[in-house]
Each structure stands twice: as C-alpha cells, then as structure tokens.
C-alpha cells in the first residue's frame, strides 16, 4: 500500500520535464551548501558556546562599520562617473 518504484519514476520524469536538469542541479548544490554550512555552524556552536557570542557581536559591529564606510564612498564615485 506504499508508493511503488514506478510511481517514483513517473514523478521524477515529470519533475525533470517541468524544471530541467540545470535548475535541479543548481537547487541540489545550493541545498548541499546550506546543509554543510548548517553543520559547520552547529560544530562551532558545540565547541565553545560561551566564547562565540562576543566574537559574533564584535564581527557584526565591524561589518556594520565597513558597510557604513562603503556607503559613504559610493556617492563620491557616482558623482565622478556622472561628470
């Protein structure tokens, strides 16, 4: 009363026809990268959870400062391009 192999093959063929192999390959690689990143984050969190929080906060603050500097430079570059 379960799903037979032929039903799975038919569903696979329909999915391939709808999305194409390139999109499915990209989806699979994106999903694999996300799972790998999640596992890496879980391992990092399990090693030393007390020390990771201050480092993440410092990194977030430095990223925000870097973005603010980049945003300040962009209007100057755009003005030079338009002149």
mmCIF file of the N, C-alpha and C atoms, coordinates in Angstrom:
data_MODEL
# 
_entry.id   MODEL 
# 
loop_
_atom_site.group_PDB 
_atom_site.id 
_atom_site.type_symbol 
_atom_site.label_atom_id 
_atom_site.label_alt_id 
_atom_site.label_comp_id 
_atom_site.label_asym_id 
_atom_site.label_entity_id 
_atom_site.label_seq_id 
_atom_site.pdbx_PDB_ins_code 
_atom_site.Cartn_x 
_atom_site.Cartn_y 
_atom_site.Cartn_z 
_atom_site.occupancy 
_atom_site.B_iso_or_equiv 
_atom_site.pdbx_formal_charge 
_atom_site.auth_seq_id 
_atom_site.auth_comp_id 
_atom_site.auth_asym_id 
_atom_site.auth_atom_id 
_atom_site.pdbx_PDB_model_num 
ATOM 1   N N  . UNK A 1 1  ? 0.812  -1.192 0.000   1.00 0.00 ? 1  UNK A N  1 
ATOM 2   C CA . UNK A 1 1  ? 0.000  0.000  0.000   1.00 0.00 ? 1  UNK A CA 1 
ATOM 3   C C  . UNK A 1 1  ? 0.863  1.267  0.000   1.00 0.00 ? 1  UNK A C  1 
ATOM 4   N N  . UNK A 1 2  ? 2.135  1.105  -0.221  1.00 0.00 ? 2  UNK A N  1 
ATOM 5   C CA . UNK A 1 2  ? 3.031  2.258  -0.292  1.00 0.00 ? 2  UNK A CA 1 
ATOM 6   C C  . UNK A 1 2  ? 3.208  2.728  -1.723  1.00 0.00 ? 2  UNK A C  1 
ATOM 7   N N  . UNK A 1 3  ? 4.186  3.569  -1.914  1.00 0.00 ? 3  UNK A N  1 
ATOM 8   C CA . UNK A 1 3  ? 4.491  4.083  -3.244  1.00 0.00 ? 3  UNK A CA 1 
ATOM 9   C C  . UNK A 1 3  ? 5.419  3.086  -3.943  1.00 0.00 ? 3  UNK A C  1 
ATOM 10  N N  . UNK A 1 4  ? 5.053  2.705  -5.150  1.00 0.00 ? 4  UNK A N  1 
ATOM 11  C CA . UNK A 1 4  ? 5.889  1.743  -5.877  1.00 0.00 ? 4  UNK A CA 1 
ATOM 12  C C  . UNK A 1 4  ? 7.023  2.470  -6.598  1.00 0.00 ? 4  UNK A C  1 
ATOM 13  N N  . UNK A 1 5  ? 7.973  1.719  -7.094  1.00 0.00 ? 5  UNK A N  1 
ATOM 14  C CA . UNK A 1 5  ? 9.116  2.284  -7.802  1.00 0.00 ? 5  UNK A CA 1 
ATOM 15  C C  . UNK A 1 5  ? 8.678  2.964  -9.090  1.00 0.00 ? 5  UNK A C  1 
ATOM 16  N N  . UNK A 1 6  ? 7.633  2.412  -9.740  1.00 0.00 ? 6  UNK A N  1 
ATOM 17  C CA . UNK A 1 6  ? 7.164  3.000  -10.990 1.00 0.00 ? 6  UNK A CA 1 
ATOM 18  C C  . UNK A 1 6  ? 6.522  4.359  -10.759 1.00 0.00 ? 6  UNK A C  1 
ATOM 19  N N  . UNK A 1 7  ? 5.823  4.505  -9.668  1.00 0.00 ? 7  UNK A N  1 
ATOM 20  C CA . UNK A 1 7  ? 5.230  5.804  -9.352  1.00 0.00 ? 7  UNK A CA 1 
ATOM 21  C C  . UNK A 1 7  ? 6.316  6.847  -9.087  1.00 0.00 ? 7  UNK A C  1 
ATOM 22  N N  . UNK A 1 8  ? 7.403  6.447  -8.403  1.00 0.00 ? 8  UNK A N  1 
ATOM 23  C CA . UNK A 1 8  ? 8.512  7.366  -8.163  1.00 0.00 ? 8  UNK A CA 1 
ATOM 24  C C  . UNK A 1 8  ? 9.196  7.769  -9.466  1.00 0.00 ? 8  UNK A C  1 
ATOM 25  N N  . UNK A 1 9  ? 9.343  6.821  -10.386 1.00 0.00 ? 9  UNK A N  1 
ATOM 26  C CA . UNK A 1 9  ? 9.962  7.116  -11.677 1.00 0.00 ? 9  UNK A CA 1 
ATOM 27  C C  . UNK A 1 9  ? 9.109  8.115  -12.464 1.00 0.00 ? 9  UNK A C  1 
ATOM 28  N N  . UNK A 1 10 ? 7.814  7.921  -12.454 1.00 0.00 ? 10 UNK A N  1 
ATOM 29  C CA . UNK A 1 10 ? 6.911  8.829  -13.165 1.00 0.00 ? 10 UNK A CA 1 
ATOM 30  C C  . UNK A 1 10 ? 6.992  10.236 -12.569 1.00 0.00 ? 10 UNK A C  1 
ATOM 31  N N  . UNK A 1 11 ? 7.001  10.334 -11.269 1.00 0.00 ? 11 UNK A N  1 
ATOM 32  C CA . UNK A 1 11 ? 7.103  11.644 -10.616 1.00 0.00 ? 11 UNK A CA 1 
ATOM 33  C C  . UNK A 1 11 ? 8.443  12.298 -10.960 1.00 0.00 ? 11 UNK A C  1 
ATOM 34  N N  . UNK A 1 12 ? 9.526  11.538 -10.958 1.00 0.00 ? 12 UNK A N  1 
ATOM 35  C CA . UNK A 1 12 ? 10.846 12.063 -11.293 1.00 0.00 ? 12 UNK A CA 1 
ATOM 36  C C  . UNK A 1 12 ? 10.879 12.593 -12.727 1.00 0.00 ? 12 UNK A C  1 
ATOM 37  N N  . UNK A 1 13 ? 10.280 11.862 -13.664 1.00 0.00 ? 13 UNK A N  1 
ATOM 38  C CA . UNK A 1 13 ? 10.238 12.299 -15.055 1.00 0.00 ? 13 UNK A CA 1 
ATOM 39  C C  . UNK A 1 13 ? 9.451  13.591 -15.198 1.00 0.00 ? 13 UNK A C  1 
ATOM 40  N N  . UNK A 1 14 ? 8.343  13.705 -14.515 1.00 0.00 ? 14 UNK A N  1 
ATOM 41  C CA . UNK A 1 14 ? 7.532  14.923 -14.571 1.00 0.00 ? 14 UNK A CA 1 
ATOM 42  C C  . UNK A 1 14 ? 8.307  16.108 -14.000 1.00 0.00 ? 14 UNK A C  1 
ATOM 43  N N  . UNK A 1 15 ? 8.993  15.908 -12.885 1.00 0.00 ? 15 UNK A N  1 
ATOM 44  C CA . UNK A 1 15 ? 9.780  16.988 -12.281 1.00 0.00 ? 15 UNK A CA 1 
ATOM 45  C C  . UNK A 1 15 ? 10.901 17.418 -13.227 1.00 0.00 ? 15 UNK A C  1 
ATOM 46  N N  . UNK A 1 16 ? 11.570 16.461 -13.855 1.00 0.00 ? 16 UNK A N  1 
ATOM 47  C CA . UNK A 1 16 ? 12.633 16.789 -14.810 1.00 0.00 ? 16 UNK A CA 1 
ATOM 48  C C  . UNK A 1 16 ? 12.094 17.581 -15.995 1.00 0.00 ? 16 UNK A C  1 
ATOM 49  N N  . UNK A 1 17 ? 10.918 17.206 -16.477 1.00 0.00 ? 17 UNK A N  1 
ATOM 50  C CA . UNK A 1 17 ? 10.323 17.928 -17.598 1.00 0.00 ? 17 UNK A CA 1 
ATOM 51  C C  . UNK A 1 17 ? 9.922  19.351 -17.213 1.00 0.00 ? 17 UNK A C  1 
ATOM 52  N N  . UNK A 1 18 ? 9.424  19.520 -16.013 1.00 0.00 ? 18 UNK A N  1 
ATOM 53  C CA . UNK A 1 18 ? 8.982  20.842 -15.574 1.00 0.00 ? 18 UNK A CA 1 
ATOM 54  C C  . UNK A 1 18 ? 10.149 21.793 -15.289 1.00 0.00 ? 18 UNK A C  1 
ATOM 55  N N  . UNK A 1 19 ? 11.153 21.326 -14.577 1.00 0.00 ? 19 UNK A N  1 
ATOM 56  C CA . UNK A 1 19 ? 12.212 22.216 -14.112 1.00 0.00 ? 19 UNK A CA 1 
ATOM 57  C C  . UNK A 1 19 ? 13.488 22.138 -14.935 1.00 0.00 ? 19 UNK A C  1 
ATOM 58  N N  . UNK A 1 20 ? 13.769 21.037 -15.544 1.00 0.00 ? 20 UNK A N  1 
ATOM 59  C CA . UNK A 1 20 ? 15.010 20.880 -16.288 1.00 0.00 ? 20 UNK A CA 1 
ATOM 60  C C  . UNK A 1 20 ? 16.153 20.465 -15.373 1.00 0.00 ? 20 UNK A C  1 
ATOM 61  N N  . UNK A 1 21 ? 17.157 19.880 -15.980 1.00 0.00 ? 21 UNK A N  1 
ATOM 62  C CA . UNK A 1 21 ? 18.261 19.350 -15.178 1.00 0.00 ? 21 UNK A CA 1 
ATOM 63  C C  . UNK A 1 21 ? 19.131 20.449 -14.601 1.00 0.00 ? 21 UNK A C  1 
ATOM 64  N N  . UNK A 1 22 ? 19.289 21.565 -15.312 1.00 0.00 ? 22 UNK A N  1 
ATOM 65  C CA . UNK A 1 22 ? 20.156 22.642 -14.829 1.00 0.00 ? 22 UNK A CA 1 
ATOM 66  C C  . UNK A 1 22 ? 19.616 23.263 -13.547 1.00 0.00 ? 22 UNK A C  1 
ATOM 67  N N  . UNK A 1 23 ? 18.324 23.548 -13.511 1.00 0.00 ? 23 UNK A N  1 
ATOM 68  C CA . UNK A 1 23 ? 17.729 24.127 -12.304 1.00 0.00 ? 23 UNK A CA 1 
ATOM 69  C C  . UNK A 1 23 ? 17.788 23.155 -11.132 1.00 0.00 ? 23 UNK A C  1 
ATOM 70  N N  . UNK A 1 24 ? 17.534 21.876 -11.413 1.00 0.00 ? 24 UNK A N  1 
ATOM 71  C CA . UNK A 1 24 ? 17.589 20.884 -10.340 1.00 0.00 ? 24 UNK A CA 1 
ATOM 72  C C  . UNK A 1 24 ? 19.013 20.716 -9.824  1.00 0.00 ? 24 UNK A C  1 
ATOM 73  N N  . UNK A 1 25 ? 20.005 20.785 -10.707 1.00 0.00 ? 25 UNK A N  1 
ATOM 74  C CA . UNK A 1 25 ? 21.401 20.679 -10.288 1.00 0.00 ? 25 UNK A CA 1 
ATOM 75  C C  . UNK A 1 25 ? 21.772 21.872 -9.406  1.00 0.00 ? 25 UNK A C  1 
ATOM 76  N N  . UNK A 1 26 ? 21.351 23.075 -9.812  1.00 0.00 ? 26 UNK A N  1 
ATOM 77  C CA . UNK A 1 26 ? 21.624 24.268 -9.004  1.00 0.00 ? 26 UNK A CA 1 
ATOM 78  C C  . UNK A 1 26 ? 20.926 24.195 -7.652  1.00 0.00 ? 26 UNK A C  1 
ATOM 79  N N  . UNK A 1 27 ? 19.700 23.715 -7.657  1.00 0.00 ? 27 UNK A N  1 
ATOM 80  C CA . UNK A 1 27 ? 18.954 23.575 -6.412  1.00 0.00 ? 27 UNK A CA 1 
ATOM 81  C C  . UNK A 1 27 ? 19.638 22.590 -5.475  1.00 0.00 ? 27 UNK A C  1 
ATOM 82  N N  . UNK A 1 28 ? 20.106 21.472 -6.031  1.00 0.00 ? 28 UNK A N  1 
ATOM 83  C CA . UNK A 1 28 ? 20.802 20.468 -5.229  1.00 0.00 ? 28 UNK A CA 1 
ATOM 84  C C  . UNK A 1 28 ? 22.095 21.001 -4.644  1.00 0.00 ? 28 UNK A C  1 
ATOM 85  N N  . UNK A 1 29 ? 22.869 21.745 -5.435  1.00 0.00 ? 29 UNK A N  1 
ATOM 86  C CA . UNK A 1 29 ? 24.134 22.275 -4.919  1.00 0.00 ? 29 UNK A CA 1 
ATOM 87  C C  . UNK A 1 29 ? 23.882 23.357 -3.868  1.00 0.00 ? 29 UNK A C  1 
ATOM 88  N N  . UNK A 1 30 ? 22.857 24.179 -4.072  1.00 0.00 ? 30 UNK A N  1 
ATOM 89  C CA . UNK A 1 30 ? 22.522 25.195 -3.064  1.00 0.00 ? 30 UNK A CA 1 
ATOM 90  C C  . UNK A 1 30 ? 22.072 24.546 -1.762  1.00 0.00 ? 30 UNK A C  1 
ATOM 91  N N  . UNK A 1 31 ? 21.260 23.520 -1.872  1.00 0.00 ? 31 UNK A N  1 
ATOM 92  C CA . UNK A 1 31 ? 20.782 22.809 -0.687  1.00 0.00 ? 31 UNK A CA 1 
ATOM 93  C C  . UNK A 1 31 ? 21.936 22.126 0.035   1.00 0.00 ? 31 UNK A C  1 
ATOM 94  N N  . UNK A 1 32 ? 22.849 21.511 -0.724  1.00 0.00 ? 32 UNK A N  1 
ATOM 95  C CA . UNK A 1 32 ? 24.019 20.866 -0.129  1.00 0.00 ? 32 UNK A CA 1 
ATOM 96  C C  . UNK A 1 32 ? 24.914 21.868 0.584   1.00 0.00 ? 32 UNK A C  1 
ATOM 97  N N  . UNK A 1 33 ? 25.112 23.038 -0.011  1.00 0.00 ? 33 UNK A N  1 
ATOM 98  C CA . UNK A 1 33 ? 25.918 24.085 0.626   1.00 0.00 ? 33 UNK A CA 1 
ATOM 99  C C  . UNK A 1 33 ? 25.272 24.595 1.904   1.00 0.00 ? 33 UNK A C  1 
ATOM 100 N N  . UNK A 1 34 ? 23.956 24.714 1.889   1.00 0.00 ? 34 UNK A N  1 
ATOM 101 C CA . UNK A 1 34 ? 23.255 25.175 3.082   1.00 0.00 ? 34 UNK A CA 1 
ATOM 102 C C  . UNK A 1 34 ? 23.365 24.154 4.212   1.00 0.00 ? 34 UNK A C  1 
ATOM 103 N N  . UNK A 1 35 ? 23.238 22.884 3.875   1.00 0.00 ? 35 UNK A N  1 
ATOM 104 C CA . UNK A 1 35 ? 23.354 21.832 4.887   1.00 0.00 ? 35 UNK A CA 1 
ATOM 105 C C  . UNK A 1 35 ? 24.782 21.802 5.446   1.00 0.00 ? 35 UNK A C  1 
ATOM 106 N N  . UNK A 1 36 ? 25.779 21.943 4.571   1.00 0.00 ? 36 UNK A N  1 
ATOM 107 C CA . UNK A 1 36 ? 27.173 21.943 5.003   1.00 0.00 ? 36 UNK A CA 1 
ATOM 108 C C  . UNK A 1 36 ? 27.446 23.134 5.932   1.00 0.00 ? 36 UNK A C  1 
ATOM 109 N N  . UNK A 1 37 ? 26.919 24.299 5.579   1.00 0.00 ? 37 UNK A N  1 
ATOM 110 C CA . UNK A 1 37 ? 27.084 25.479 6.431   1.00 0.00 ? 37 UNK A CA 1 
ATOM 111 C C  . UNK A 1 37 ? 26.395 25.317 7.774   1.00 0.00 ? 37 UNK A C  1 
ATOM 112 N N  . UNK A 1 38 ? 25.231 24.714 7.754   1.00 0.00 ? 38 UNK A N  1 
ATOM 113 C CA . UNK A 1 38 ? 24.499 24.486 8.996   1.00 0.00 ? 38 UNK A CA 1 
ATOM 114 C C  . UNK A 1 38 ? 25.259 23.538 9.906   1.00 0.00 ? 38 UNK A C  1 
ATOM 115 N N  . UNK A 1 39 ? 25.800 22.460 9.323   1.00 0.00 ? 39 UNK A N  1 
ATOM 116 C CA . UNK A 1 39 ? 26.572 21.507 10.127  1.00 0.00 ? 39 UNK A CA 1 
ATOM 117 C C  . UNK A 1 39 ? 27.814 22.161 10.698  1.00 0.00 ? 39 UNK A C  1 
ATOM 118 N N  . UNK A 1 40 ? 28.478 22.997 9.904   1.00 0.00 ? 40 UNK A N  1 
ATOM 119 C CA . UNK A 1 40 ? 29.662 23.704 10.387  1.00 0.00 ? 40 UNK A CA 1 
ATOM 120 C C  . UNK A 1 40 ? 29.325 24.651 11.523  1.00 0.00 ? 40 UNK A C  1 
ATOM 121 N N  . UNK A 1 41 ? 28.203 25.326 11.406  1.00 0.00 ? 41 UNK A N  1 
ATOM 122 C CA . UNK A 1 41 ? 27.780 26.240 12.470  1.00 0.00 ? 41 UNK A CA 1 
ATOM 123 C C  . UNK A 1 41 ? 27.422 25.474 13.738  1.00 0.00 ? 41 UNK A C  1 
ATOM 124 N N  . UNK A 1 42 ? 26.816 24.313 13.567  1.00 0.00 ? 42 UNK A N  1 
ATOM 125 C CA . UNK A 1 42 ? 26.475 23.507 14.738  1.00 0.00 ? 42 UNK A CA 1 
ATOM 126 C C  . UNK A 1 42 ? 27.731 23.007 15.433  1.00 0.00 ? 42 UNK A C  1 
ATOM 127 N N  . UNK A 1 43 ? 28.752 22.619 14.656  1.00 0.00 ? 43 UNK A N  1 
ATOM 128 C CA . UNK A 1 43 ? 30.002 22.169 15.252  1.00 0.00 ? 43 UNK A CA 1 
ATOM 129 C C  . UNK A 1 43 ? 30.696 23.312 15.980  1.00 0.00 ? 43 UNK A C  1 
ATOM 130 N N  . UNK A 1 44 ? 30.697 24.505 15.389  1.00 0.00 ? 44 UNK A N  1 
ATOM 131 C CA . UNK A 1 44 ? 31.323 25.665 16.027  1.00 0.00 ? 44 UNK A CA 1 
ATOM 132 C C  . UNK A 1 44 ? 30.597 26.036 17.310  1.00 0.00 ? 44 UNK A C  1 
ATOM 133 N N  . UNK A 1 45 ? 29.282 25.944 17.281  1.00 0.00 ? 45 UNK A N  1 
ATOM 134 C CA . UNK A 1 45 ? 28.491 26.275 18.465  1.00 0.00 ? 45 UNK A CA 1 
ATOM 135 C C  . UNK A 1 45 ? 28.657 25.254 19.569  1.00 0.00 ? 45 UNK A C  1 
ATOM 136 N N  . UNK A 1 46 ? 28.880 24.008 19.217  1.00 0.00 ? 46 UNK A N  1 
ATOM 137 C CA . UNK A 1 46 ? 29.026 22.942 20.208  1.00 0.00 ? 46 UNK A CA 1 
ATOM 138 C C  . UNK A 1 46 ? 30.401 22.968 20.865  1.00 0.00 ? 46 UNK A C  1 
ATOM 139 N N  . UNK A 1 47 ? 31.404 23.497 20.178  1.00 0.00 ? 47 UNK A N  1 
ATOM 140 C CA . UNK A 1 47 ? 32.754 23.521 20.740  1.00 0.00 ? 47 UNK A CA 1 
ATOM 141 C C  . UNK A 1 47 ? 32.852 24.434 21.950  1.00 0.00 ? 47 UNK A C  1 
ATOM 142 N N  . UNK A 1 48 ? 32.423 25.690 21.775  1.00 0.00 ? 48 UNK A N  1 
ATOM 143 C CA . UNK A 1 48 ? 32.559 26.653 22.864  1.00 0.00 ? 48 UNK A CA 1 
ATOM 144 C C  . UNK A 1 48 ? 31.477 27.720 22.752  1.00 0.00 ? 48 UNK A C  1 
ATOM 145 N N  . UNK A 1 49 ? 30.275 27.443 23.238  1.00 0.00 ? 49 UNK A N  1 
ATOM 146 C CA . UNK A 1 49 ? 29.176 28.381 23.045  1.00 0.00 ? 49 UNK A CA 1 
ATOM 147 C C  . UNK A 1 49 ? 29.345 29.686 23.824  1.00 0.00 ? 49 UNK A C  1 
ATOM 148 N N  . UNK A 1 50 ? 30.083 29.691 24.938  1.00 0.00 ? 50 UNK A N  1 
ATOM 149 C CA . UNK A 1 50 ? 30.223 30.907 25.725  1.00 0.00 ? 50 UNK A CA 1 
ATOM 150 C C  . UNK A 1 50 ? 31.111 31.938 25.041  1.00 0.00 ? 50 UNK A C  1 
ATOM 151 N N  . UNK A 1 51 ? 32.153 31.499 24.350  1.00 0.00 ? 51 UNK A N  1 
ATOM 152 C CA . UNK A 1 51 ? 33.083 32.417 23.732  1.00 0.00 ? 51 UNK A CA 1 
ATOM 153 C C  . UNK A 1 51 ? 32.619 32.895 22.362  1.00 0.00 ? 51 UNK A C  1 
ATOM 154 N N  . UNK A 1 52 ? 31.714 32.188 21.724  1.00 0.00 ? 52 UNK A N  1 
ATOM 155 C CA . UNK A 1 52 ? 31.329 32.541 20.365  1.00 0.00 ? 52 UNK A CA 1 
ATOM 156 C C  . UNK A 1 52 ? 30.442 33.779 20.316  1.00 0.00 ? 52 UNK A C  1 
ATOM 157 N N  . UNK A 1 53 ? 29.635 34.036 21.328  1.00 0.00 ? 53 UNK A N  1 
ATOM 158 C CA . UNK A 1 53 ? 28.719 35.169 21.293  1.00 0.00 ? 53 UNK A CA 1 
ATOM 159 C C  . UNK A 1 53 ? 29.443 36.505 21.234  1.00 0.00 ? 53 UNK A C  1 
ATOM 160 N N  . UNK A 1 54 ? 30.442 36.784 22.079  1.00 0.00 ? 54 UNK A N  1 
ATOM 161 C CA . UNK A 1 54 ? 31.123 38.074 21.974  1.00 0.00 ? 54 UNK A CA 1 
ATOM 162 C C  . UNK A 1 54 ? 31.841 38.244 20.636  1.00 0.00 ? 54 UNK A C  1 
ATOM 163 N N  . UNK A 1 55 ? 32.400 37.178 20.085  1.00 0.00 ? 55 UNK A N  1 
ATOM 164 C CA . UNK A 1 55 ? 33.080 37.283 18.802  1.00 0.00 ? 55 UNK A CA 1 
ATOM 165 C C  . UNK A 1 55 ? 32.090 37.620 17.697  1.00 0.00 ? 55 UNK A C  1 
ATOM 166 N N  . UNK A 1 56 ? 30.921 37.016 17.740  1.00 0.00 ? 56 UNK A N  1 
ATOM 167 C CA . UNK A 1 56 ? 29.920 37.299 16.721  1.00 0.00 ? 56 UNK A CA 1 
ATOM 168 C C  . UNK A 1 56 ? 29.452 38.737 16.827  1.00 0.00 ? 56 UNK A C  1 
ATOM 169 N N  . UNK A 1 57 ? 29.303 39.251 18.042  1.00 0.00 ? 57 UNK A N  1 
ATOM 170 C CA . UNK A 1 57 ? 28.883 40.628 18.238  1.00 0.00 ? 57 UNK A CA 1 
ATOM 171 C C  . UNK A 1 57 ? 29.946 41.579 17.702  1.00 0.00 ? 57 UNK A C  1 
ATOM 172 N N  . UNK A 1 58 ? 31.218 41.319 18.013  1.00 0.00 ? 58 UNK A N  1 
ATOM 173 C CA . UNK A 1 58 ? 32.294 42.160 17.512  1.00 0.00 ? 58 UNK A CA 1 
ATOM 174 C C  . UNK A 1 58 ? 32.360 42.118 15.991  1.00 0.00 ? 58 UNK A C  1 
ATOM 175 N N  . UNK A 1 59 ? 32.180 40.943 15.409  1.00 0.00 ? 59 UNK A N  1 
ATOM 176 C CA . UNK A 1 59 ? 32.232 40.809 13.962  1.00 0.00 ? 59 UNK A CA 1 
ATOM 177 C C  . UNK A 1 59 ? 31.067 41.568 13.324  1.00 0.00 ? 59 UNK A C  1 
ATOM 178 N N  . UNK A 1 60 ? 29.893 41.482 13.911  1.00 0.00 ? 60 UNK A N  1 
ATOM 179 C CA . UNK A 1 60 ? 28.741 42.193 13.373  1.00 0.00 ? 60 UNK A CA 1 
ATOM 180 C C  . UNK A 1 60 ? 28.965 43.697 13.429  1.00 0.00 ? 60 UNK A C  1 
ATOM 181 N N  . UNK A 1 61 ? 29.550 44.193 14.518  1.00 0.00 ? 61 UNK A N  1 
ATOM 182 C CA . UNK A 1 61 ? 29.820 45.616 14.640  1.00 0.00 ? 61 UNK A CA 1 
ATOM 183 C C  . UNK A 1 61 ? 30.846 46.061 13.613  1.00 0.00 ? 61 UNK A C  1 
ATOM 184 N N  . UNK A 1 62 ? 31.885 45.261 13.395  1.00 0.00 ? 62 UNK A N  1 
ATOM 185 C CA . UNK A 1 62 ? 32.904 45.632 12.410  1.00 0.00 ? 62 UNK A CA 1 
ATOM 186 C C  . UNK A 1 62 ? 32.332 45.577 10.996  1.00 0.00 ? 62 UNK A C  1 
ATOM 187 N N  . UNK A 1 63 ? 31.427 44.615 10.724  1.00 0.00 ? 63 UNK A N  1 
ATOM 188 C CA . UNK A 1 63 ? 30.783 44.550 9.411   1.00 0.00 ? 63 UNK A CA 1 
ATOM 189 C C  . UNK A 1 63 ? 29.915 45.778 9.172   1.00 0.00 ? 63 UNK A C  1 
ATOM 190 N N  . UNK A 1 64 ? 29.188 46.216 10.203  1.00 0.00 ? 64 UNK A N  1 
ATOM 191 C CA . UNK A 1 64 ? 28.355 47.404 10.081  1.00 0.00 ? 64 UNK A CA 1 
ATOM 192 C C  . UNK A 1 64 ? 29.205 48.635 9.822   1.00 0.00 ? 64 UNK A C  1 
ATOM 193 N N  . UNK A 1 65 ? 30.343 48.741 10.490  1.00 0.00 ? 65 UNK A N  1 
ATOM 194 C CA . UNK A 1 65 ? 31.228 49.883 10.289  1.00 0.00 ? 65 UNK A CA 1 
ATOM 195 C C  . UNK A 1 65 ? 31.792 49.871 8.868   1.00 0.00 ? 65 UNK A C  1 
ATOM 196 N N  . UNK A 1 66 ? 32.149 48.691 8.369   1.00 0.00 ? 66 UNK A N  1 
ATOM 197 C CA . UNK A 1 66 ? 32.662 48.577 6.999   1.00 0.00 ? 66 UNK A CA 1 
ATOM 198 C C  . UNK A 1 66 ? 31.616 48.945 5.970   1.00 0.00 ? 66 UNK A C  1 
ATOM 199 N N  . UNK A 1 67 ? 30.372 48.566 6.201   1.00 0.00 ? 67 UNK A N  1 
ATOM 200 C CA . UNK A 1 67 ? 29.293 48.908 5.272   1.00 0.00 ? 67 UNK A CA 1 
ATOM 201 C C  . UNK A 1 67 ? 29.047 50.407 5.273   1.00 0.00 ? 67 UNK A C  1 
ATOM 202 N N  . UNK A 1 68 ? 29.099 51.022 6.458   1.00 0.00 ? 68 UNK A N  1 
ATOM 203 C CA . UNK A 1 68 ? 28.883 52.461 6.548   1.00 0.00 ? 68 UNK A CA 1 
ATOM 204 C C  . UNK A 1 68 ? 29.968 53.213 5.777   1.00 0.00 ? 68 UNK A C  1 
ATOM 205 N N  . UNK A 1 69 ? 31.222 52.772 5.873   1.00 0.00 ? 69 UNK A N  1 
ATOM 206 C CA . UNK A 1 69 ? 32.309 53.417 5.138   1.00 0.00 ? 69 UNK A CA 1 
ATOM 207 C C  . UNK A 1 69 ? 32.123 53.237 3.639   1.00 0.00 ? 69 UNK A C  1 
ATOM 208 N N  . UNK A 1 70 ? 31.702 52.056 3.223   1.00 0.00 ? 70 UNK A N  1 
ATOM 209 C CA . UNK A 1 70 ? 31.487 51.792 1.802   1.00 0.00 ? 70 UNK A CA 1 
ATOM 210 C C  . UNK A 1 70 ? 30.350 52.653 1.259   1.00 0.00 ? 70 UNK A C  1 
ATOM 211 N N  . UNK A 1 71 ? 29.307 52.841 2.045   1.00 0.00 ? 71 UNK A N  1 
ATOM 212 C CA . UNK A 1 71 ? 28.179 53.659 1.606   1.00 0.00 ? 71 UNK A CA 1 
ATOM 213 C C  . UNK A 1 71 ? 28.577 55.119 1.490   1.00 0.00 ? 71 UNK A C  1 
ATOM 214 N N  . UNK A 1 72 ? 29.506 55.571 2.337   1.00 0.00 ? 72 UNK A N  1 
ATOM 215 C CA . UNK A 1 72 ? 29.974 56.948 2.251   1.00 0.00 ? 72 UNK A CA 1 
ATOM 216 C C  . UNK A 1 72 ? 30.770 57.176 0.979   1.00 0.00 ? 72 UNK A C  1 
ATOM 217 N N  . UNK A 1 73 ? 31.503 56.172 0.518   1.00 0.00 ? 73 UNK A N  1 
ATOM 218 C CA . UNK A 1 73 ? 32.343 56.310 -0.658  1.00 0.00 ? 73 UNK A CA 1 
ATOM 219 C C  . UNK A 1 73 ? 31.549 56.207 -1.952  1.00 0.00 ? 73 UNK A C  1 
ATOM 220 N N  . UNK A 1 74 ? 30.450 55.499 -1.966  1.00 0.00 ? 74 UNK A N  1 
ATOM 221 C CA . UNK A 1 74 ? 29.691 55.279 -3.176  1.00 0.00 ? 74 UNK A CA 1 
ATOM 222 C C  . UNK A 1 74 ? 29.173 56.567 -3.818  1.00 0.00 ? 74 UNK A C  1 
ATOM 223 N N  . UNK A 1 75 ? 28.570 57.507 -3.072  1.00 0.00 ? 75 UNK A N  1 
ATOM 224 C CA . UNK A 1 75 ? 28.084 58.720 -3.725  1.00 0.00 ? 75 UNK A CA 1 
ATOM 225 C C  . UNK A 1 75 ? 29.211 59.506 -4.397  1.00 0.00 ? 75 UNK A C  1 
ATOM 226 N N  . UNK A 1 76 ? 30.394 59.520 -3.823  1.00 0.00 ? 76 UNK A N  1 
ATOM 227 C CA . UNK A 1 76 ? 31.516 60.233 -4.408  1.00 0.00 ? 76 UNK A CA 1 
ATOM 228 C C  . UNK A 1 76 ? 31.886 59.600 -5.746  1.00 0.00 ? 76 UNK A C  1 
ATOM 229 N N  . UNK A 1 77 ? 31.922 58.270 -5.775  1.00 0.00 ? 77 UNK A N  1 
ATOM 230 C CA . UNK A 1 77 ? 32.254 57.562 -7.014  1.00 0.00 ? 77 UNK A CA 1 
ATOM 231 C C  . UNK A 1 77 ? 31.184 57.790 -8.079  1.00 0.00 ? 77 UNK A C  1 
ATOM 232 N N  . UNK A 1 78 ? 29.938 57.842 -7.690  1.00 0.00 ? 78 UNK A N  1 
ATOM 233 C CA . UNK A 1 78 ? 28.866 58.059 -8.654  1.00 0.00 ? 78 UNK A CA 1 
ATOM 234 C C  . UNK A 1 78 ? 28.939 59.474 -9.226  1.00 0.00 ? 78 UNK A C  1 
ATOM 235 N N  . UNK A 1 79 ? 29.280 60.457 -8.377  1.00 0.00 ? 79 UNK A N  1 
ATOM 236 C CA . UNK A 1 79 ? 29.401 61.822 -8.848  1.00 0.00 ? 79 UNK A CA 1 
ATOM 237 C C  . UNK A 1 79 ? 30.535 61.942 -9.865  1.00 0.00 ? 79 UNK A C  1 
ATOM 238 N N  . UNK A 1 80 ? 31.633 61.237 -9.644  1.00 0.00 ? 80 UNK A N  1 
ATOM 239 C CA . UNK A 1 80 ? 32.756 61.283 -10.578 1.00 0.00 ? 80 UNK A CA 1 
ATOM 240 C C  . UNK A 1 80 ? 32.375 60.655 -11.906 1.00 0.00 ? 80 UNK A C  1 
ATOM 241 N N  . UNK A 1 81 ? 31.605 59.561 -11.861 1.00 0.00 ? 81 UNK A N  1 
ATOM 242 C CA . UNK A 1 81 ? 31.194 58.888 -13.076 1.00 0.00 ? 81 UNK A CA 1 
ATOM 243 C C  . UNK A 1 81 ? 30.257 59.750 -13.914 1.00 0.00 ? 81 UNK A C  1 
ATOM 244 N N  . UNK A 1 82 ? 29.395 60.504 -13.258 1.00 0.00 ? 82 UNK A N  1 
ATOM 245 C CA . UNK A 1 82 ? 28.414 61.309 -13.992 1.00 0.00 ? 82 UNK A CA 1 
ATOM 246 C C  . UNK A 1 82 ? 29.019 62.575 -14.551 1.00 0.00 ? 82 UNK A C  1 
ATOM 247 N N  . UNK A 1 83 ? 30.161 63.024 -14.029 1.00 0.00 ? 83 UNK A N  1 
ATOM 248 C CA . UNK A 1 83 ? 30.780 64.265 -14.505 1.00 0.00 ? 83 UNK A CA 1 
ATOM 249 C C  . UNK A 1 83 ? 31.529 64.100 -15.798 1.00 0.00 ? 83 UNK A C  1 
# 
